Amino acid sequence: MSHRGRWLAGACTSTVAAALLLTGGALSPPPRDVSRSGGGTEVAVGAYLHYGSPGVERMQGLSRWLGGADLRAGHTYLPGDTWENIEGAPDSLRTWARWRKARADRLFVLNVPMQEHNEGGVPERRIAELIRSGAQGEHDHHFRRLAERLVDLGVPDTVIVLGWEMNGFNYTHRCKPDPENWKRYWRRIVAAMRSVEGQDFRFDFAPNRGSDAIAWTRCYPGDDVVDVVGMDSYDQPPGHSFDEQVDQPYGLQQQVDFAKAHGKQISYPEWGLFRNGDNPEYMRRMLAWIADHEPLYHSITDYCPHGVWQCGQNPRSAQVFREFLSTEQGRGGPSGFGREDDGEWERESGARSPSRPRS
């Protein structure tokens, strides 16, 4: 999903979020701390609400809207416009780090681009050159610097969603122009970040659902440098029905089977509604799929057209999402959402939204 879309959505949903925060205030019983799914495996539930500090602040509103659910996965992105930002320059990382450290059971998920100008419309030939440069170690220092910053901020156990949707057509960090060197480049990045003292990162390999520009299995860099096999899956073709999304080549079932064969956990860093509109059947089936397969975490993309809380155009799906998670929490289902007492550190931190990167 477009990074630029995330910046725009963060700006455009502020008014909607404020109104929802007000209506959510009437639904704020003491949070239920339910941390295990039906199979006994912890599942951290989250939502992408904004890339910067407002994303942290809005988690309380979403929690209230869900009847006090305990959001446990915080998810954001580093802008891919400049190497400085990929190195972790945005001030909002401090706010996310404070949120993560407030409770030991939280999970901080950070999408990290592998190239600058990551949405710059860079041609295939140039991307192939950039991949080869990365595979030769030219960019190792940028990722070492990012690792040092995360360790210094006290979040050495961050889940790194590196080079997400690499099997697609859009990002400069895409795999298709040179899959073999792309895998070597991934391996160098992981080696550089793991070389930093005190780190305990997990690396999440998260392609788009389906074949897209290249079969994502061709981009898989190896079991020793991947900890989680994720998938970004939106309700759109190929996959008019949920069954098709499961059964299509390189779809949801193949992700689960591949991860099991390689001894990895799964995740869903991005999922939500899209081209099939307000689709409560998709919402029911995707939530049931997640509950059945117990990923490490999942994070719905919560802005229009994908979302349910900050997007008023999907009321039927929003009702399903709300009722399902409330029911799951009540019977010991997936955990995930922020507590009321987070407001204290937010006031101390002076959380603010950084200027929108041009990526």
KAQUIMO-V711319 format. One line per field, one symbol per residue. ss: DSSP state (H for helix, E for strand, - for the rest). phi: phi as a letter, one per 30 degrees, with the letter a starting at -180 (. if undefined). A space follows every 50 residues. Layout:
ss->???
phi->???
This chain:
ss->--HHHHHHHHHH-HHHHHHHHHHH-------E-----------EEEEE-- --HHHHHHHHHHHHH---E---EEEEE-----HHHH-----HHHHHHHHH H-----EEEEEE-----------HHHHHHHHHHHH----HHHHHHHHHHH HH------EEEE-------------HHHHHHHHHHHHHHHHHHH------ -EEEEEEE-------HHHH---HHH--EEEEEEE-------HHHHHH--- -HHHHHHHHHH---EEEEEEEE-------HHHHHHHHHHHHHH---EEEE E-------------HHHHHHHHHHHHHHHH----E----HHHHHHHHHH- ---------
phi->.ddeedddddddceddddddddddddcbdedccccbdedjcdbdcbadca dceeddddddddeddcijdcdcccbbbddcdbdedddjdeededddddde ddbdcdbccbdbdcbdhdbciddedddeddddddddjdcedddddddddd dddibdcedccdhehddcccddddcedaeddddddedddddddddddjdb dccccbdddjdhdaddddcddkddbbcbccacbcdaddkdcdedddcdei cdddeddddddcicdcabdbaldaddidbddeddddddedddchdeabbd dcbdcdcbccbddbddddddedddddddddcjceclbdddddeddddddi ebcddddcc
